[in-house]
Amino acid sequence: MSRSTYYYKPKEKPSEQWLIGLIEKIVEKHSRYGYRRVTAQLRRDGVVVNHKRVLRIMRENKLTCKARRRFVRTTDSAYGLLVYPNLLTDITVTGPNQVWVGDITYVRLPVGFCYLAVLLDLFSRVVVGYAMSRRINAELCLAALWVALERRGNVTGCIHHSDRGVQYASGDYIGTLKDAGMLISMSRKGNPYDNASAESFMATYKLEEVYVNEYQDFEDALSSTAHFIEVVYNRKRLHSALGYLPPVEYEQLWLQIQ
């Protein structure tokens, strides 16, 4: 027997009850986390555990989340405005401010709806700009764009990609993009996969924020949405496409090695 084998002491596995408590705390903060993100969060917290064990515990304790699907049409491409080609085919994003993607979604209120427009940096998935309004119009998308431009500074040459919605094709919106030196790209007609990253964010927003809250009014929805985007999504939520890092942390690590 080798010396290392003789002195080897197997690591103690976390006790079941202790692990359940940790998982419950994570799910309480992030109610729509699946077992993979819960496992990643445990490992970030220094707990070494197998993802299969996490899945079993979450199933046995009814801690798994179930997706809810709702749909309201937010894209109107039946207009006579200029449509731009899709520039994202066969493109590799290697850093921030190379590609921004935008989308709009609705939020149900006790009376009527309000709408959220967002812009994400495709490299880090960080939300660079957003705005909410009771109306779904070009002004809503312009407000989100102005926030993004103010935050990110010079974005000359950055591709702005969206669907063919009339809000993104309006003269004021297109003019602002051109003034900022951005390149304009739009999804192909009837192809949601062309803007998958933006739609993925909207699905996350709905599942982890909208569907777990009952907003009292527009101001309540705006305040809760701002907290979700700025505090939870950008800085805390683990993103599978980023190696289970939050978007802001992923971008900061990239900047450190440049």
C-alpha positions in Angstrom: 0.0 0.0 0.0 1.4 3.4 -0.9 1.9 6.1 1.7 -0.7 8.4 0.1 -3.3 5.6 0.2 -2.6 4.9 3.8 -3.0 8.5 4.9 -6.0 9.3 2.6 -9.1 10.6 4.3 -12.2 10.8 2.2 -13.9 14.1 2.2 -17.1 14.2 4.2 -20.2 14.8 2.1 -22.5 17.6 3.1 -25.3 16.3 5.3 -28.7 16.0 3.6 -30.6 18.4 6.0 -27.8 21.0 5.8 -27.8 20.8 2.0 -31.6 21.1 1.8 -31.4 24.3 3.9 -28.8 25.8 1.5 -30.8 24.9 -1.5 -34.0 26.3 0.0 -32.2 29.7 0.6 -31.0 29.8 -3.0 -34.4 29.0 -4.4 -36.0 31.5 -2.1 -33.8 34.2 -3.7 -34.0 32.8 -7.2 -37.3 31.1 -7.4 -36.9 30.1 -11.1 -33.4 28.5 -10.7 -33.2 24.9 -12.0 -30.9 22.3 -10.5 -27.9 23.3 -12.7 -27.9 26.9 -11.6 -28.5 25.8 -8.0 -25.5 23.5 -8.3 -23.4 26.3 -9.8 -24.4 28.6 -7.0 -23.5 26.1 -4.3 -20.1 25.6 -5.8 -19.6 29.4 -5.9 -20.4 29.3 -2.2 -17.7 26.6 -1.6 -20.0 23.6 -1.4 -18.8 20.7 -3.5 -21.8 18.6 -4.5 -22.9 16.5 -7.5 -25.6 18.0 -9.7 -27.5 14.6 -9.6 -27.8 14.9 -5.8 -29.1 18.5 -6.1 -31.7 17.4 -8.6 -32.9 14.5 -6.4 -33.1 16.8 -3.3 -35.0 19.5 -5.3 -37.5 16.9 -6.6 -38.1 15.2 -3.3 -38.6 18.6 -1.6 -40.7 20.1 -4.4 -38.2 22.8 -5.1 -38.0 22.4 -8.8 -39.6 25.2 -11.0 -42.1 24.7 -13.7 -42.2 26.9 -16.8 -45.2 29.0 -17.5 -45.9 30.1 -21.1 -47.9 33.2 -22.1 -47.9 35.1 -25.3 -49.0 38.5 -26.4 -48.1 39.8 -29.8 -45.6 42.7 -29.6 -44.1 42.8 -33.1 -45.9 44.6 -35.9 -43.9 44.3 -39.2 -46.8 45.2 -41.5 -45.6 48.6 -42.6 -43.9 50.3 -45.5 -40.6 51.2 -43.7 -37.2 50.1 -44.8 -36.1 46.7 -43.6 -32.4 46.0 -43.0 -30.6 42.6 -43.6 -29.5 40.3 -40.8 -25.8 41.0 -40.1 -25.4 38.3 -37.4 -25.0 35.3 -39.6 -21.6 33.7 -39.1 -20.4 36.4 -36.8 -18.2 35.7 -33.7 -18.5 38.2 -30.8 -15.2 38.6 -29.0 -15.8 41.6 -26.7 -18.3 44.2 -25.4 -20.0 46.8 -27.7 -19.7 44.7 -30.8 -23.3 43.6 -31.0 -26.4 44.8 -29.1 -29.7 43.0 -29.3 -33.1 44.5 -28.5 -36.6 43.3 -27.8 -40.0 44.3 -26.3 -42.3 42.4 -24.1 -45.6 43.1 -22.2 -46.3 43.0 -18.5 -49.9 42.4 -17.2 -51.2 44.9 -14.7 -54.4 44.8 -12.6 -55.9 47.1 -15.3 -54.3 46.8 -18.8 -50.7 46.3 -19.7 -47.3 48.0 -19.7 -44.3 47.2 -21.9 -40.6 46.7 -21.4 -37.9 47.4 -24.0 -34.4 46.2 -23.4 -31.0 46.2 -25.1 -28.4 43.6 -24.2 -24.7 43.4 -25.1 -24.5 40.0 -26.9 -21.0 39.4 -25.5 -21.7 39.5 -21.8 -25.6 39.4 -21.9 -25.6 42.4 -19.6 -28.6 44.7 -20.0 -27.1 48.0 -21.2 -30.4 49.9 -21.5 -34.1 49.4 -20.7 -37.3 51.4 -20.4 -40.9 50.8 -19.4 -44.1 52.5 -20.7 -47.8 52.1 -20.8 -47.6 52.4 -24.5 -45.7 50.2 -27.0 -44.3 52.7 -29.4 -41.0 54.0 -30.8 -40.6 56.4 -27.9 -40.3 53.4 -25.6 -37.5 51.8 -27.6 -35.8 55.2 -28.0 -35.8 55.7 -24.2 -34.0 52.3 -23.8 -31.5 53.2 -26.5 -30.6 56.5 -25.0 -29.9 54.9 -21.7 -27.6 52.4 -23.4 -25.8 55.0 -25.4 -25.2 57.2 -22.3 -23.9 54.2 -20.3 -21.6 52.7 -22.9 -20.1 55.8 -24.6 -18.6 55.5 -28.1 -20.2 52.5 -29.8 -19.2 53.3 -33.4 -19.3 50.1 -35.5 -21.4 48.2 -33.0 -24.2 46.2 -34.6 -27.7 46.9 -33.4 -29.9 43.8 -34.0 -33.7 43.6 -33.4 -36.8 42.1 -35.0 -38.7 43.9 -37.7 -41.1 45.7 -35.4 -42.3 49.1 -36.5 -40.8 50.6 -33.3 -37.2 49.7 -34.4 -37.8 50.7 -38.0 -39.2 54.1 -37.2 -37.4 57.2 -38.6 -36.4 58.5 -35.2 -35.0 55.2 -34.0 -33.0 54.5 -37.2 -31.7 58.1 -37.2 -30.5 57.8 -33.7 -28.6 54.6 -34.5 -27.0 56.2 -37.5 -26.0 59.3 -35.5 -24.3 56.9 -33.0 -22.4 55.2 -35.8 -24.1 51.9 -35.3 -24.8 49.3 -37.9 -28.4 48.2 -38.3 -29.4 44.5 -38.4 -32.9 42.9 -38.4 -34.2 39.4 -38.0 -35.5 37.5 -41.0 -39.3 37.6 -41.3 -41.0 35.0 -39.1 -37.7 33.7 -37.7 -37.5 34.1 -33.8 -34.1 32.3 -33.7 -32.4 35.3 -35.3 -32.9 37.2 -32.0 -32.7 34.3 -29.6 -30.6 35.9 -26.9 -32.9 38.9 -26.4 -35.9 36.6 -26.4 -34.1 34.3 -23.9 -33.7 37.3 -21.5 -37.4 38.1 -21.9 -38.3 34.6 -21.0 -36.1 34.8 -17.9 -37.6 38.1 -16.9 -41.1 36.7 -17.2 -40.4 33.5 -15.3 -38.2 34.9 -12.5 -39.7 38.3 -12.0 -43.2 38.9 -13.6 -44.8 35.5 -12.9 -43.8 35.5 -9.2 -45.2 39.0 -8.5 -48.5 40.7 -8.6 -47.9 44.3 -9.4 -50.3 46.9 -7.9 -49.7 49.5 -10.7 -47.3 50.7 -13.3 -45.0 52.3 -10.7 -44.8 49.0 -8.8 -43.9 47.1 -12.0 -41.2 49.7 -12.9 -39.6 49.6 -9.5 -39.6 45.8 -9.3 -38.3 45.5 -12.9 -35.5 47.9 -12.2 -34.4 45.9 -9.2 -34.5 42.7 -11.1 -32.4 44.0 -14.0 -29.8 46.1 -12.1 -29.4 44.0 -9.0 -30.5 40.5 -9.7 -29.9 39.8 -13.4 -26.9 41.9 -14.2 -25.0 41.3 -11.0 -26.2 38.1 -9.3 -28.0 35.7 -11.6 -25.7 33.0 -13.0 -25.8 32.7 -16.8 -25.1 29.2 -18.3 -23.7 30.7 -21.5 -21.1 32.6 -19.4 -19.8 29.7 -17.5 -22.3 30.3 -14.7 -21.1 33.8 -14.0 -23.3 36.9 -13.7 -23.1 39.2 -16.8 -21.3 42.2 -15.0 -18.8 39.9 -13.4 -18.1 38.1 -16.8 -17.5 41.5 -18.5 -15.2 42.7 -15.7 -13.1 39.6 -15.8 -12.7 40.1 -19.6 -11.6 43.7 -19.1 -9.0 42.6 -16.5 -7.2 40.3 -19.0 -7.1 42.8 -21.8 
